[in-house]
Amino acid sequence: MAYNIVSLNELTAQFKKLPGIGEKTAQRLAFYVITAPEEYATRFSSALLSARSKIRLCKNCQALSDSEVCPVCSDAARDTGIICVVSDPKDVLAFERTREYRGVYHVLHGVISPLDGVSPDKLKIRELLARLSDGNVREVIMATDPTVEGEATASYIARFIKPMGIKITRLAYGVPVGGNLEYADEVTLQRALEGRNEI
Amino acid sequence: MAYNIVSLNELTAQFKKLPGIGEKTAQRLAFYVITAPEEYATRFSSALLSARSKIRLCKNCQALSDSEVCPVCSDAARDTGIICVVSDPKDVLAFERTREYRGVYHVLHGVISPLDGVSPDKLKIRELLARLSDGNVREVIMATDPTVEGEATASYIARFIKPMGIKITRLAYGVPVGGNLEYADEVTLQRALEGRNEI
Protein backbone atom coordinates (compact mmCIF):
# COMPACT_ATOMS: atom_id res chain seq x y z
CA MET A 1 0.00 0.00 0.00
CA ALA A 2 1.23 3.47 -0.82
CA TYR A 3 0.16 4.75 2.55
CA ASN A 4 2.75 3.09 4.72
CA ILE A 5 2.74 4.15 8.36
CA VAL A 6 5.21 1.67 9.83
CA SER A 7 4.14 1.73 13.48
CA LEU A 8 0.44 1.58 12.60
CA ASN A 9 0.98 -1.34 10.24
CA GLU A 10 2.98 -3.17 12.89
CA LEU A 11 0.19 -2.73 15.45
CA THR A 12 -2.39 -3.89 12.89
CA ALA A 13 -0.23 -6.95 12.18
CA GLN A 14 -0.16 -7.85 15.88
CA PHE A 15 -3.94 -7.54 16.22
CA LYS A 16 -4.36 -9.66 13.11
CA LYS A 17 -2.57 -12.57 14.77
CA LEU A 18 -5.38 -12.88 17.31
CA PRO A 19 -7.90 -15.64 16.57
CA GLY A 20 -10.97 -14.45 14.66
CA ILE A 21 -9.51 -11.01 13.89
CA GLY A 22 -9.17 -10.27 10.17
CA GLU A 23 -7.43 -7.46 8.32
CA LYS A 24 -10.28 -4.94 8.54
CA THR A 25 -11.01 -5.53 12.21
CA ALA A 26 -7.30 -5.42 13.05
CA GLN A 27 -7.05 -2.05 11.34
CA ARG A 28 -10.11 -0.75 13.18
CA LEU A 29 -8.68 -1.86 16.53
CA ALA A 30 -5.28 -0.33 15.77
CA PHE A 31 -6.96 2.96 14.86
CA TYR A 32 -8.90 2.86 18.08
CA VAL A 33 -5.73 2.44 20.12
CA ILE A 34 -3.93 5.36 18.52
CA THR A 35 -6.88 7.70 18.91
CA ALA A 36 -7.81 6.59 22.46
CA PRO A 37 -6.26 8.39 25.46
CA GLU A 38 -2.55 7.57 25.73
CA GLU A 39 -3.17 5.90 29.10
CA TYR A 40 -5.07 3.12 27.37
CA ALA A 41 -2.11 2.00 25.24
CA THR A 42 0.12 2.09 28.33
CA ARG A 43 -2.24 0.02 30.47
CA PHE A 44 -3.00 -2.43 27.67
CA SER A 45 0.69 -2.85 27.00
CA SER A 46 1.58 -3.65 30.59
CA ALA A 47 -1.46 -5.93 31.00
CA LEU A 48 -0.13 -7.99 28.09
CA LEU A 49 3.33 -8.35 29.59
CA SER A 50 2.06 -8.93 33.10
CA ALA A 51 -0.48 -11.61 32.17
CA ARG A 52 2.00 -13.41 29.94
CA SER A 53 4.76 -13.46 32.53
CA LYS A 54 2.70 -14.12 35.67
CA ILE A 55 0.33 -16.81 34.51
CA ARG A 56 1.43 -20.39 34.90
CA LEU A 57 -0.21 -23.74 35.49
CA CYS A 58 -1.47 -24.70 38.95
CA LYS A 59 0.96 -27.38 40.13
CA ASN A 60 -2.00 -29.41 41.30
CA CYS A 61 -4.75 -29.26 38.66
CA GLN A 62 -2.87 -27.63 35.72
CA ALA A 63 -5.46 -24.85 35.47
CA LEU A 64 -4.23 -21.33 34.77
CA SER A 65 -3.16 -19.44 37.85
CA ASP A 66 -1.04 -16.50 38.84
CA SER A 67 0.11 -18.28 41.98
CA GLU A 68 1.64 -21.71 42.52
CA VAL A 69 -1.75 -23.19 43.41
CA CYS A 70 -4.91 -21.94 41.66
CA PRO A 71 -7.81 -20.26 43.50
CA VAL A 72 -9.93 -23.42 43.34
CA CYS A 73 -7.27 -25.79 44.67
CA SER A 74 -6.37 -23.38 47.47
CA ASP A 75 -10.02 -22.99 48.54
CA ALA A 76 -10.47 -25.20 51.63
CA ALA A 77 -14.24 -25.27 51.09
CA ARG A 78 -13.95 -27.26 47.85
CA ASP A 79 -14.51 -31.02 47.82
CA THR A 80 -11.23 -32.57 46.71
CA GLY A 81 -12.97 -35.94 46.46
CA ILE A 82 -14.51 -35.02 43.11
CA ILE A 83 -12.36 -34.09 40.11
CA CYS A 84 -13.88 -32.64 36.97
CA VAL A 85 -11.57 -33.36 34.02
CA VAL A 86 -11.67 -30.76 31.23
CA SER A 87 -9.62 -30.34 28.08
CA ASP A 88 -9.20 -26.58 28.06
CA PRO A 89 -8.37 -24.01 30.77
CA LYS A 90 -11.36 -21.94 29.59
CA ASP A 91 -13.68 -24.80 30.56
CA VAL A 92 -12.82 -24.23 34.23
CA LEU A 93 -14.20 -20.71 33.97
CA ALA A 94 -17.35 -22.02 32.27
CA PHE A 95 -18.01 -24.44 35.17
CA GLU A 96 -17.19 -21.80 37.77
CA ARG A 97 -19.81 -19.53 36.21
CA THR A 98 -22.49 -22.09 37.12
CA ARG A 99 -21.67 -21.48 40.82
CA GLU A 100 -22.93 -25.01 41.42
CA TYR A 101 -19.90 -27.23 41.18
CA ARG A 102 -18.06 -27.58 44.49
CA GLY A 103 -15.42 -30.15 43.52
CA VAL A 104 -12.02 -29.47 41.96
CA TYR A 105 -10.68 -29.69 38.40
CA HIS A 106 -8.00 -31.22 36.26
CA VAL A 107 -7.06 -29.60 32.96
CA LEU A 108 -5.71 -31.90 30.24
CA HIS A 109 -4.62 -29.09 27.91
CA GLY A 110 -5.96 -30.71 24.79
CA VAL A 111 -7.63 -33.84 23.49
CA ILE A 112 -6.06 -36.88 21.89
CA SER A 113 -5.96 -36.19 18.17
CA PRO A 114 -3.54 -38.29 16.10
CA LEU A 115 -4.23 -36.23 12.99
CA ASP A 116 -3.00 -33.07 14.75
CA GLY A 117 -0.08 -34.94 16.26
CA VAL A 118 -1.53 -34.87 19.80
CA SER A 119 -0.72 -38.19 21.43
CA PRO A 120 -1.81 -39.06 25.00
CA ASP A 121 1.63 -38.26 26.41
CA LYS A 122 1.24 -34.61 25.33
CA LEU A 123 -1.73 -34.22 27.69
CA LYS A 124 -1.67 -33.86 31.48
CA ILE A 125 -2.90 -37.44 31.96
CA ARG A 126 0.07 -38.61 34.01
CA GLU A 127 -0.54 -35.73 36.43
CA LEU A 128 -4.20 -36.75 36.74
CA LEU A 129 -3.39 -40.38 37.51
CA ALA A 130 -0.84 -39.26 40.12
CA ARG A 131 -3.57 -37.24 41.88
CA LEU A 132 -5.83 -40.30 41.97
CA SER A 133 -3.22 -42.55 43.53
CA ASP A 134 -3.66 -41.33 47.10
CA GLY A 135 -7.12 -42.88 47.39
CA ASN A 136 -8.96 -39.71 48.43
CA VAL A 137 -10.84 -39.22 45.18
CA ARG A 138 -14.36 -40.71 45.05
CA GLU A 139 -15.45 -39.54 41.60
CA VAL A 140 -13.93 -38.37 38.33
CA ILE A 141 -16.28 -36.44 36.03
CA MET A 142 -15.10 -36.67 32.43
CA ALA A 143 -16.06 -33.27 31.06
CA THR A 144 -14.18 -33.23 27.78
CA ASP A 145 -16.05 -31.74 24.81
CA PRO A 146 -18.91 -33.77 23.28
CA THR A 147 -16.86 -34.29 20.09
CA VAL A 148 -15.26 -37.38 18.59
CA GLU A 149 -11.87 -36.43 20.04
CA GLY A 150 -13.39 -35.47 23.40
CA GLU A 151 -15.15 -38.83 23.64
CA ALA A 152 -12.06 -40.76 22.63
CA THR A 153 -9.95 -38.93 25.21
CA ALA A 154 -12.53 -39.62 27.94
CA SER A 155 -12.64 -43.34 27.04
CA TYR A 156 -8.87 -43.55 26.91
CA ILE A 157 -8.44 -42.06 30.37
CA ALA A 158 -11.36 -44.05 31.82
CA ARG A 159 -9.53 -47.28 31.00
CA PHE A 160 -6.74 -46.30 33.42
CA ILE A 161 -9.07 -45.11 36.18
CA LYS A 162 -11.54 -48.00 36.23
CA PRO A 163 -9.05 -50.49 37.76
CA MET A 164 -8.56 -48.05 40.67
CA GLY A 165 -12.19 -48.54 41.70
CA ILE A 166 -13.02 -44.83 41.38
CA LYS A 167 -16.47 -43.84 40.07
CA ILE A 168 -16.26 -42.28 36.60
CA THR A 169 -19.09 -40.18 35.22
CA ARG A 170 -19.70 -38.27 31.99
CA LEU A 171 -21.66 -35.06 31.49
CA ALA A 172 -25.30 -35.61 30.47
CA TYR A 173 -26.16 -35.23 26.81
CA GLY A 174 -29.37 -33.52 25.79
CA VAL A 175 -30.96 -30.48 24.26
CA PRO A 176 -29.46 -27.18 25.45
CA VAL A 177 -31.63 -25.10 27.77
CA GLY A 178 -33.28 -22.25 25.87
CA GLY A 179 -32.49 -23.95 22.58
CA ASN A 180 -34.94 -24.57 19.77
CA LEU A 181 -35.79 -28.24 19.13
CA GLU A 182 -36.20 -27.45 15.45
CA TYR A 183 -32.48 -26.75 15.18
CA ALA A 184 -31.23 -29.64 17.31
CA ASP A 185 -29.25 -32.20 15.34
CA GLU A 186 -30.50 -35.79 15.27
CA VAL A 187 -27.70 -37.22 17.40
CA THR A 188 -28.35 -34.71 20.19
CA LEU A 189 -32.09 -35.40 20.03
CA GLN A 190 -31.50 -39.14 20.13
CA ARG A 191 -29.27 -38.74 23.20
CA ALA A 192 -31.86 -36.46 24.82
CA LEU A 193 -34.50 -39.16 24.28
CA GLU A 194 -32.26 -41.88 25.68
CA GLY A 195 -31.55 -39.82 28.77
CA ARG A 196 -35.16 -38.77 29.38
CA ASN A 197 -36.29 -38.38 32.99
CA GLU A 198 -39.70 -38.84 34.59
CA ILE A 199 -41.35 -35.57 35.59
CA MET B 1 -16.41 -14.88 39.95
CA ALA B 2 -14.77 -17.34 42.32
CA TYR B 3 -12.01 -17.99 39.85
CA ASN B 4 -10.15 -14.73 40.11
CA ILE B 5 -6.83 -14.58 38.25
CA VAL B 6 -5.94 -10.92 38.61
CA SER B 7 -3.56 -10.50 35.67
CA LEU B 8 -5.82 -12.45 33.31
CA ASN B 9 -8.87 -10.43 34.32
CA GLU B 10 -6.95 -7.20 33.79
CA LEU B 11 -5.90 -8.26 30.29
CA THR B 12 -9.49 -9.31 29.50
CA ALA B 13 -10.68 -5.89 30.72
CA GLN B 14 -8.27 -4.10 28.37
CA PHE B 15 -9.40 -6.17 25.38
CA LYS B 16 -13.01 -5.48 26.31
CA LYS B 17 -12.46 -1.73 25.92
CA LEU B 18 -11.81 -2.19 22.19
CA PRO B 19 -14.78 -1.38 19.94
CA GLY B 20 -16.89 -4.42 19.04
CA ILE B 21 -15.18 -6.72 21.54
CA GLY B 22 -17.51 -8.18 24.18
CA GLU B 23 -16.83 -10.13 27.36
CA LYS B 24 -16.56 -13.56 25.74
CA THR B 25 -14.34 -12.44 22.86
CA ALA B 26 -12.14 -10.46 25.24
CA GLN B 27 -11.65 -13.57 27.34
CA ARG B 28 -10.86 -15.66 24.29
CA LEU B 29 -8.26 -13.13 23.11
CA ALA B 30 -6.67 -12.90 26.56
CA PHE B 31 -6.42 -16.69 26.71
CA TYR B 32 -4.80 -16.68 23.32
CA VAL B 33 -2.15 -14.20 24.43
CA ILE B 34 -1.18 -16.15 27.54
CA THR B 35 -0.91 -19.43 25.69
CA ALA B 36 0.86 -18.03 22.60
CA PRO B 37 4.69 -17.90 22.51
CA GLU B 38 6.00 -15.30 24.96
CA GLU B 39 7.48 -13.32 22.07
CA TYR B 40 3.98 -12.46 20.87
CA ALA B 41 3.02 -10.64 24.06
CA THR B 42 6.32 -8.76 24.00
CA ARG B 43 5.96 -7.65 20.38
CA PHE B 44 2.28 -6.78 20.77
CA SER B 45 3.08 -4.77 23.88
CA SER B 46 5.78 -2.70 22.24
CA ALA B 47 3.72 -2.24 19.06
CA LEU B 48 1.00 -0.66 21.21
CA LEU B 49 3.39 1.77 22.87
CA SER B 50 5.25 2.57 19.69
CA ALA B 51 2.17 3.24 17.58
CA ARG B 52 0.57 5.35 20.27
CA SER B 53 3.64 7.49 20.85
CA LYS B 54 4.88 7.86 17.26
CA ILE B 55 1.69 8.56 15.40
CA ARG B 56 0.63 12.16 15.01
CA LEU B 57 -1.27 14.24 12.47
CA CYS B 58 0.37 15.32 9.23
CA LYS B 59 0.91 19.08 9.61
CA ASN B 60 -0.43 19.55 6.12
CA CYS B 61 -3.48 17.31 5.63
CA GLN B 62 -4.14 16.15 9.23
CA ALA B 63 -3.99 12.48 8.20
CA LEU B 64 -2.25 10.03 10.53
CA SER B 65 1.48 9.87 10.05
CA ASP B 66 4.58 8.80 11.89
CA SER B 67 6.55 11.67 10.44
CA GLU B 68 5.86 15.41 10.30
CA VAL B 69 4.41 15.16 6.80
CA CYS B 70 2.41 12.06 5.78
CA PRO B 71 3.49 9.69 2.96
CA VAL B 72 0.91 11.16 0.56
CA CYS B 73 1.83 14.81 1.14
CA SER B 74 5.53 14.05 0.86
CA ASP B 75 5.07 12.17 -2.45
CA ALA B 76 6.13 14.59 -5.22
CA ALA B 77 4.13 12.56 -7.78
CA ARG B 78 0.79 13.47 -6.20
CA ASP B 79 -1.35 16.25 -7.66
CA THR B 80 -1.65 18.90 -4.94
CA GLY B 81 -4.25 20.72 -7.07
CA ILE B 82 -6.97 18.26 -6.00
CA ILE B 83 -7.91 17.80 -2.35
CA CYS B 84 -10.19 14.98 -1.24
CA VAL B 85 -11.87 15.96 2.04
CA VAL B 86 -12.73 13.04 4.32
CA SER B 87 -14.07 12.92 7.86
CA ASP B 88 -12.04 10.02 9.23
CA PRO B 89 -8.35 9.06 8.99
CA LYS B 90 -9.43 5.53 7.99
CA ASP B 91 -11.07 6.96 4.86
CA VAL B 92 -7.62 7.92 3.51
CA LEU B 93 -6.61 4.26 3.58
CA ALA B 94 -9.86 3.29 1.83
CA PHE B 95 -9.14 5.71 -1.03
CA GLU B 96 -5.49 4.64 -1.20
CA ARG B 97 -6.59 1.04 -1.63
CA THR B 98 -8.28 2.01 -4.91
CA ARG B 99 -4.81 2.93 -6.30
CA GLU B 100 -6.63 5.33 -8.61
CA TYR B 101 -6.70 8.63 -6.79
CA ARG B 102 -3.62 10.75 -7.45
CA GLY B 103 -4.58 13.94 -5.58
CA VAL B 104 -4.03 14.68 -1.89
CA TYR B 105 -6.31 14.58 1.15
CA HIS B 106 -7.63 16.63 4.02
CA VAL B 107 -8.94 14.90 7.12
CA LEU B 108 -11.62 16.75 9.11
CA HIS B 109 -11.53 14.37 12.09
CA GLY B 110 -15.29 14.20 12.47
CA VAL B 111 -18.52 15.57 11.09
CA ILE B 112 -20.62 18.44 12.37
CA SER B 113 -23.08 16.92 14.83
CA PRO B 114 -24.70 19.35 17.29
CA LEU B 115 -26.35 16.47 19.20
CA ASP B 116 -22.92 14.97 19.94
CA GLY B 117 -21.49 18.39 20.75
CA VAL B 118 -19.35 18.52 17.60
CA SER B 119 -19.44 22.10 16.34
CA PRO B 120 -17.59 23.20 13.14
CA ASP B 121 -14.71 24.67 15.16
CA LYS B 122 -13.89 21.18 16.51
CA LEU B 123 -13.09 19.98 12.99
CA LYS B 124 -9.99 20.74 10.89
CA ILE B 125 -11.93 23.17 8.69
CA ARG B 126 -9.76 26.19 9.42
CA GLU B 127 -6.71 24.17 8.32
CA LEU B 128 -8.48 23.22 5.07
CA LEU B 129 -9.38 26.83 4.23
CA ALA B 130 -5.79 27.87 4.95
CA ARG B 131 -4.57 25.31 2.40
CA LEU B 132 -6.95 26.70 -0.23
CA SER B 133 -5.84 30.29 0.22
CA ASP B 134 -2.66 30.02 -1.86
CA GLY B 135 -4.64 29.61 -5.10
CA ASN B 136 -3.01 26.35 -6.22
CA VAL B 137 -6.01 24.11 -5.61
CA ARG B 138 -8.30 23.53 -8.61
CA GLU B 139 -10.79 21.10 -7.09
CA VAL B 140 -12.06 20.02 -3.69
CA ILE B 141 -13.80 16.64 -3.59
CA MET B 142 -16.18 16.46 -0.62
CA ALA B 143 -15.91 12.82 0.39
CA THR B 144 -17.62 12.88 3.77
CA ASP B 145 -19.90 9.91 4.52
CA PRO B 146 -23.25 9.71 2.68
CA THR B 147 -25.10 10.34 5.95
CA VAL B 148 -27.14 13.28 7.20
CA GLU B 149 -24.18 14.63 9.18
CA GLY B 150 -21.76 13.94 6.32
CA GLU B 151 -23.97 15.86 3.90
CA ALA B 152 -24.46 18.74 6.31
CA THR B 153 -20.72 19.00 6.89
CA ALA B 154 -20.03 18.98 3.14
CA SER B 155 -22.62 21.74 2.55
CA TYR B 156 -21.30 23.79 5.44
CA ILE B 157 -17.73 23.71 4.13
CA ALA B 158 -18.81 24.25 0.52
CA ARG B 159 -20.30 27.60 1.48
CA PHE B 160 -16.84 28.86 2.43
CA ILE B 161 -15.09 27.45 -0.62
CA LYS B 162 -17.53 28.55 -3.33
CA PRO B 163 -16.59 32.28 -3.04
CA MET B 164 -12.93 31.30 -3.68
CA GLY B 165 -13.88 30.14 -7.18
CA ILE B 166 -12.61 26.60 -6.61
CA LYS B 167 -14.51 23.69 -8.16
CA ILE B 168 -16.29 21.58 -5.51
CA THR B 169 -17.45 18.06 -6.27
CA ARG B 170 -19.20 15.34 -4.29
CA LEU B 171 -18.78 11.56 -4.59
CA ALA B 172 -21.34 9.93 -6.89
CA TYR B 173 -24.29 8.21 -5.27
CA GLY B 174 -25.51 4.91 -6.60
CA VAL B 175 -25.78 1.21 -6.05
CA PRO B 176 -22.62 -0.42 -4.71
CA VAL B 177 -20.69 -2.61 -7.15
CA GLY B 178 -21.40 -6.28 -6.48
CA GLY B 179 -24.43 -5.35 -4.42
CA ASN B 180 -27.88 -6.84 -4.81
CA LEU B 181 -30.55 -4.44 -6.08
CA GLU B 182 -33.14 -6.28 -4.03
CA TYR B 183 -31.50 -5.05 -0.86
CA ALA B 184 -30.80 -1.47 -1.95
CA ASP B 185 -32.82 1.12 0.01
CA GLU B 186 -35.17 3.38 -1.90
CA VAL B 187 -33.12 6.55 -1.42
CA THR B 188 -30.00 4.90 -2.86
CA LEU B 189 -31.99 3.53 -5.80
CA GLN B 190 -33.56 6.92 -6.44
CA ARG B 191 -30.09 8.55 -6.44
CA ALA B 192 -28.79 5.81 -8.74
CA LEU B 193 -31.63 6.54 -11.18
CA GLU B 194 -31.02 10.27 -11.04
CA GLY B 195 -27.34 9.80 -11.73
CA ARG B 196 -27.82 7.26 -14.55
CA ASN B 197 -25.34 7.38 -17.42
CA GLU B 198 -25.72 6.47 -21.07
CA ILE B 199 -23.97 3.23 -22.02
Chai-1 contact restraints between the chains, C-beta under 6 A:
chainA,res_idxA,chainB,res_idxB,connection_type,confidence,min_distance_angstrom,max_distance_angstrom,comment,restraint_id
A,A2,B,E96,contact,1.0,0.0,6.0,A-B,restraint_1
A,Y3,B,P71,contact,1.0,0.0,6.0,A-B,restraint_2
A,Y3,B,L93,contact,1.0,0.0,6.0,A-B,restraint_3
A,Y3,B,E96,contact,1.0,0.0,6.0,A-B,restraint_4
A,N4,B,P71,contact,1.0,0.0,6.0,A-B,restraint_5
A,I5,B,D66,contact,1.0,0.0,6.0,A-B,restraint_6
A,S7,B,S50,contact,1.0,0.0,6.0,A-B,restraint_7
A,S7,B,A51,contact,1.0,0.0,6.0,A-B,restraint_8
A,S7,B,K54,contact,1.0,0.0,6.0,A-B,restraint_9
A,S7,B,D66,contact,1.0,0.0,6.0,A-B,restraint_10
A,L8,B,A51,contact,1.0,0.0,6.0,A-B,restraint_11
A,E10,B,A47,contact,1.0,0.0,6.0,A-B,restraint_12
A,L11,B,A47,contact,1.0,0.0,6.0,A-B,restraint_13
A,L11,B,A51,contact,1.0,0.0,6.0,A-B,restraint_14
A,Q14,B,F44,contact,1.0,0.0,6.0,A-B,restraint_15
A,Q14,B,A47,contact,1.0,0.0,6.0,A-B,restraint_16
A,L18,B,L29,contact,1.0,0.0,6.0,A-B,restraint_17
A,L18,B,Y32,contact,1.0,0.0,6.0,A-B,restraint_18
A,P19,B,Y32,contact,1.0,0.0,6.0,A-B,restraint_19
A,L29,B,L18,contact,1.0,0.0,6.0,A-B,restraint_20
A,F31,B,K90,contact,1.0,0.0,6.0,A-B,restraint_21
A,Y32,B,L18,contact,1.0,0.0,6.0,A-B,restraint_22
A,Y32,B,P19,contact,1.0,0.0,6.0,A-B,restraint_23
A,I34,B,A51,contact,1.0,0.0,6.0,A-B,restraint_24
A,I34,B,R52,contact,1.0,0.0,6.0,A-B,restraint_25
A,I34,B,I55,contact,1.0,0.0,6.0,A-B,restraint_26
A,E38,B,R52,contact,1.0,0.0,6.0,A-B,restraint_27
A,A41,B,L48,contact,1.0,0.0,6.0,A-B,restraint_28
A,A41,B,R52,contact,1.0,0.0,6.0,A-B,restraint_29
A,F44,B,Q14,contact,1.0,0.0,6.0,A-B,restraint_30
A,F44,B,L48,contact,1.0,0.0,6.0,A-B,restraint_31
A,S45,B,S45,contact,1.0,0.0,6.0,A-B,restraint_32
A,S45,B,L48,contact,1.0,0.0,6.0,A-B,restraint_33
A,S45,B,L49,contact,1.0,0.0,6.0,A-B,restraint_34
A,A47,B,E10,contact,1.0,0.0,6.0,A-B,restraint_35
A,A47,B,L11,contact,1.0,0.0,6.0,A-B,restraint_36
A,A47,B,Q14,contact,1.0,0.0,6.0,A-B,restraint_37
A,L48,B,A41,contact,1.0,0.0,6.0,A-B,restraint_38
A,L48,B,F44,contact,1.0,0.0,6.0,A-B,restraint_39
A,L48,B,S45,contact,1.0,0.0,6.0,A-B,restraint_40
A,L49,B,S45,contact,1.0,0.0,6.0,A-B,restraint_41
A,S50,B,S7,contact,1.0,0.0,6.0,A-B,restraint_42
A,A51,B,S7,contact,1.0,0.0,6.0,A-B,restraint_43
A,A51,B,L8,contact,1.0,0.0,6.0,A-B,restraint_44
A,A51,B,L11,contact,1.0,0.0,6.0,A-B,restraint_45
A,A51,B,I34,contact,1.0,0.0,6.0,A-B,restraint_46
A,R52,B,I34,contact,1.0,0.0,6.0,A-B,restraint_47
A,R52,B,E38,contact,1.0,0.0,6.0,A-B,restraint_48
A,R52,B,A41,contact,1.0,0.0,6.0,A-B,restraint_49
A,K54,B,S7,contact,1.0,0.0,6.0,A-B,restraint_50
A,I55,B,I34,contact,1.0,0.0,6.0,A-B,restraint_51
A,D66,B,I5,contact,1.0,0.0,6.0,A-B,restraint_52
A,D66,B,S7,contact,1.0,0.0,6.0,A-B,restraint_53
A,P71,B,Y3,contact,1.0,0.0,6.0,A-B,restraint_54
A,P71,B,N4,contact,1.0,0.0,6.0,A-B,restraint_55
A,K90,B,F31,contact,1.0,0.0,6.0,A-B,restraint_56
A,L93,B,Y3,contact,1.0,0.0,6.0,A-B,restraint_57
A,E96,B,A2,contact,1.0,0.0,6.0,A-B,restraint_58
A,E96,B,Y3,contact,1.0,0.0,6.0,A-B,restraint_59
